[in-house]
Amino acid sequence: EKGYVHVYFTPTVPHCSASTLIGLCIRLKLMQSLPPRYKIDVKITPGTHLQEQQVNKQLADKERVAAALENKSLLDVVHKCLMEGNRIS
């Protein structure tokens, strides 16, 4: 049975240059945490970013996401973001 997870995130500022990276981090964390039967949809909260449509299009493009996750430099940044998010203060 297929499940769906829809996540909307709000960037700190409407021109946030890290929005795609943040969305990619969220997607990867969910992919690692959920069984593969789940379809994951990560988007920017409507009206909260100047390039909302472009970022959402990139995050929804499976080929772009796969290519990004094959890029070692980018994957290192994503993993660093995820590790910092798991730190207990």
Protein Blocks (a to p, Z undefined) as FASTA:
>chain_A
ZZddddddddfbfklcklmmmmmmmmmmmmmmpcfkbccdddddehiafklmmmmmmmmm
mklmmmmmmmmklmmmmmmmmmmmmpcZZ
